[in-house]
Amino acid sequence: MYYINLENPLNKRIWFENQKKTAEEIGIHEQTLSKILNGRQGTQKTTAYCITKAFNKDAEIKDYFIRKDK
């Protein structure tokens, strides 16, 4: 599972002006995106990739997420 890296400074974290629109483009529910971005929920690699690329097309998953194995 991939979790948002909450140790990143606030100015280096993912945020979207229109979270509902972004969630629809990614194919997840708006509440799910909110939980992921707030660190309350983990996600699969593909979703982490989509969130990362929606925010910054030149970024990598590791720039914003950390991987935690169960």
Secondary structure, DSSP 8 states (H G I E B T S, - for coil): -EEE-TTS-GGGS---SSHHHHHHHHTS-HHHHHHHHTTSS-B-HHHHHHHHHHH-TT--GGGTEEE---
